[in-house]
Amino acid sequence: MQTIDHGRHQDIRDAVRALCAEFPPEYHRKIDEARGYPEAFVDALTKAGWMAALIPEEYGGSGLGLTEASVIMEEINRSGGNSGACHGQMYNMNTLVRHGSEEQRQRYLPKIAAGELRLQSMGVTEPTAGTDTTKIKTTAVRKGDRWVINGQKVWISRIQHSDLMILLARTTPLDQVRKKSEGLSIFLVDLHEAQRKGMSVRPILNMVNHETNELFFDDLEIPAENLIGEEGQGFKYILTGLNAERVLIAAECIGDGYWFIDKVSAYAKERTVFGRPIGQNQGVQFPIAESFIEVEAANLMRYEACRLYDAGEPCGAQANMAKYLAAKASWEAANACIQFHGGFGFAAEYDVERKFRETRLYQVAPISTNLILSYVAEHILGLPRSF
Ligand SMILES: Cc1cc2nc3c(=O)[nH]c(=O)nc-3n(C[C@H](O)[C@H](O)[C@H](O)COP(=O)(O)OP(=O)(O)OC[C@H]3O[C@@H](n4cnc5c(N)ncnc54)[C@H](O)[C@@H]3O)c2cc1C
C-alpha cells in the first residue's frame, strides 16, 4: 500500500517496525485478555532509545522532534500494538524539557533517558470539572519549603507503571485571578513517595485495556522545588503538552487507520462468498477506499501540526484539527474493518475487536470531538463564545 508518508523517516520506520515485529499481535492480544501491561514491549522500546526520542542529546536522549516521535507512535499502532501504554512518556517529557528548570532537567532527564525513571503520567482531569479545566478543585498551598496538595483526579493513566507524574493544581483561588486560566501551576510528583504520604489510587476498569485511575490527595506534601516553571502559569505550560499529545495521538490514529485498511483489504481479497471474493463487491470496496482517502488526508494535517510544533510556532489549530481528522478517519476504517470481517470481526483472535475498542477512545480522549469543534468555531472562525 503506497501512502502519503511513504519514505518519510524511513530509517526510523524500519527500526521501529523491526522492534515491533518481535511483539506480534498475539503478544498484544494476550496482554489485552489478561488486562496486563506490555512491560517487555515498553522495556524494549526504552532500551532501544525510542522512549527518549524527545530528550535533548545533552541529557542522554536522541534530541529528535515531535515529527519523529509521532512516527514512532504511528508505527507501534500500525504494527498492531497500542501506544496508549507508553505515549505519556513522549508528551510529558516535552513539558519538562520546555518548561522545567535546568536543575530539574539535569536531575530527571538523564535518568528517564536511561530507563531508570518513567514519566508516563499527567494528572489534569477531575470528576466535577470535566473538560472545563480552569474549574479544577485540586489545590496546592505553599507551606515553607513544601506544597500541600488536596483534591481528586480521575482517569489518570499509567500511574502503576510510572515513577513520576505531572500534576495540575490551583495555586490561587479562581475568584482571586484576573483570567480563569491564571493561578494554575504544574508540579512533578514522585508517585512512590506520594502513595506513602497522602495520595491514594483507585484503578478504573474500562472498555480498553488502558491502565487508568482515580487519585485522591489528602494533605500530600511535595518539595517546593517540584514546581515546574513559574507559579500560576501552569495552564499555559500544560497546553504545550496537550498540543504535543494531540499530534501524537493523531499519528497513532493514522497508524490504526492503516492497520485496519491493510487488515480488511487482505481479508476482502481472500474471503469468498457467493462464489467470489467479497472485495469484488463495490459495496465492500467503497467504504474501505473512503476510509483510506480520509486517513491520507488526516496524515497531511498531522505532518503540518508536527512541522509547526517543531518550529516552535503556534500549532493549537493544526494539532486539534489533526487529532479530529485522524480520530474520525481511524474510526471509519475500524468500522469498515469490523463490518467486512463479518462475525469474525468479533473474534478476539483476529485482533479487530481489540483495535476497534482501542481506537474508539480517541473520539473522547484526550479531548472530545465536540470540544475540538468548539475550539475551531470560536478561536479560528471567530464565532461567539459558547461557554
Ligand atoms: C481511558 C482514558 C484515559 C484517560 N487518561 C487521562 C490522563 O492520563 N490524564 C488526564 O488528565 N485525563 C485523562 N483522561 C480524561 C479525558 O481527557 C477526558 O475524559 C476527556 O477530556 C473528556 O472529559 P470528561 O470525561 O470530563 O467529559 P465531560 O467534560 O464531562 O464531557 C462529556 C461529554 O459532553 C460533551 N461536552 C461537554 N461540554 C460541551 C460543550 N460545551 N459543548 C458540546 N459538548 C460538550 C463532551 O464533548 C463529551 O462528549 C482519560 C480518559 C479516558 C477515558
The ligand as a MOL file (V3000), in Angstrom:
LIG
                    3D

  0  0  0     0  0            999 V3000
M  V30 BEGIN CTAB
M  V30 COUNTS 53 58 0 0 0
M  V30 BEGIN ATOM
M  V30 1 C -9.1010 5.7050 29.0770 0
M  V30 2 C -8.9310 7.1440 29.4170 0
M  V30 3 C -7.6780 7.6170 29.7560 0
M  V30 4 C -7.5140 8.9500 30.1540 0
M  V30 5 N -6.2750 9.3800 30.5810 0
M  V30 6 C -6.1470 10.6250 31.1130 0
M  V30 7 C -4.9180 11.0410 31.7260 0
M  V30 8 O -3.9300 10.3050 31.7430 0
M  V30 9 N -4.8630 12.2730 32.2910 0
M  V30 10 C -5.9290 13.1180 32.3060 0
M  V30 11 O -5.8110 14.2180 32.8560 0
M  V30 12 N -7.1120 12.7570 31.7330 0
M  V30 13 C -7.2400 11.5340 31.1360 0
M  V30 14 N -8.4530 11.1430 30.5730 0
M  V30 15 C -9.5800 12.0600 30.6220 0
M  V30 16 C -10.0110 12.5830 29.2650 0
M  V30 17 O -9.0930 13.5460 28.8250 0
M  V30 18 C -11.4370 13.1250 29.4380 0
M  V30 19 O -12.2900 12.0180 29.6860 0
M  V30 20 C -11.8940 13.8790 28.2340 0
M  V30 21 O -11.1560 15.0700 28.0900 0
M  V30 22 C -13.3870 14.2460 28.3430 0
M  V30 23 O -13.6330 14.8560 29.5870 0
M  V30 24 P -14.7950 14.3280 30.5470 0
M  V30 25 O -14.7060 12.8440 30.6050 0
M  V30 26 O -14.7090 15.0510 31.8160 0
M  V30 27 O -16.1080 14.7040 29.7570 0
M  V30 28 P -17.0710 15.9320 30.0230 0
M  V30 29 O -16.3040 17.2110 30.0560 0
M  V30 30 O -17.9220 15.5950 31.1660 0
M  V30 31 O -17.9340 15.9040 28.7100 0
M  V30 32 C -18.8480 14.8370 28.4290 0
M  V30 33 C -19.3540 14.9680 27.0100 0
M  V30 34 O -20.0510 16.1830 26.8520 0
M  V30 35 C -19.5420 16.9300 25.7740 0
M  V30 36 N -19.4920 18.3530 26.1210 0
M  V30 37 C -19.1170 18.9060 27.3100 0
M  V30 38 N -19.2170 20.2370 27.2330 0
M  V30 39 C -19.6490 20.5410 25.9890 0
M  V30 40 C -19.9300 21.7450 25.2990 0
M  V30 41 N -19.7820 22.9370 25.8840 0
M  V30 42 N -20.3680 21.6690 24.0120 0
M  V30 43 C -20.5390 20.4900 23.4130 0
M  V30 44 N -20.2600 19.3000 24.0100 0
M  V30 45 C -19.8390 19.3360 25.2730 0
M  V30 46 C -18.1070 16.4220 25.5420 0
M  V30 47 O -17.7640 16.5640 24.2180 0
M  V30 48 C -18.2100 14.9700 25.9830 0
M  V30 49 O -18.5440 14.1580 24.9040 0
M  V30 50 C -8.6260 9.8290 30.1390 0
M  V30 51 C -9.8900 9.3480 29.7500 0
M  V30 52 C -10.0520 8.0290 29.4030 0
M  V30 53 C -11.4260 7.5370 29.0370 0
M  V30 END ATOM
M  V30 BEGIN BOND
M  V30 1 1 1 2
M  V30 2 1 2 3
M  V30 3 2 2 52
M  V30 4 2 3 4
M  V30 5 1 4 5
M  V30 6 1 4 50
M  V30 7 2 5 6
M  V30 8 1 6 7
M  V30 9 1 6 13
M  V30 10 2 7 8
M  V30 11 1 7 9
M  V30 12 1 9 10
M  V30 13 2 10 11
M  V30 14 1 10 12
M  V30 15 2 12 13
M  V30 16 1 13 14
M  V30 17 1 14 15
M  V30 18 1 14 50
M  V30 19 1 15 16
M  V30 20 1 16 17
M  V30 21 1 16 18
M  V30 22 1 18 19
M  V30 23 1 18 20
M  V30 24 1 20 21
M  V30 25 1 20 22
M  V30 26 1 22 23
M  V30 27 1 23 24
M  V30 28 2 24 25
M  V30 29 1 24 26
M  V30 30 1 24 27
M  V30 31 1 27 28
M  V30 32 2 28 29
M  V30 33 1 28 30
M  V30 34 1 28 31
M  V30 35 1 31 32
M  V30 36 1 32 33
M  V30 37 1 33 34
M  V30 38 1 33 48
M  V30 39 1 34 35
M  V30 40 1 35 36
M  V30 41 1 35 46
M  V30 42 1 36 37
M  V30 43 1 36 45
M  V30 44 2 37 38
M  V30 45 1 38 39
M  V30 46 1 39 40
M  V30 47 2 39 45
M  V30 48 1 40 41
M  V30 49 2 40 42
M  V30 50 1 42 43
M  V30 51 2 43 44
M  V30 52 1 44 45
M  V30 53 1 46 47
M  V30 54 1 46 48
M  V30 55 1 48 49
M  V30 56 2 50 51
M  V30 57 1 51 52
M  V30 58 1 52 53
M  V30 END BOND
M  V30 END CTAB
M  END
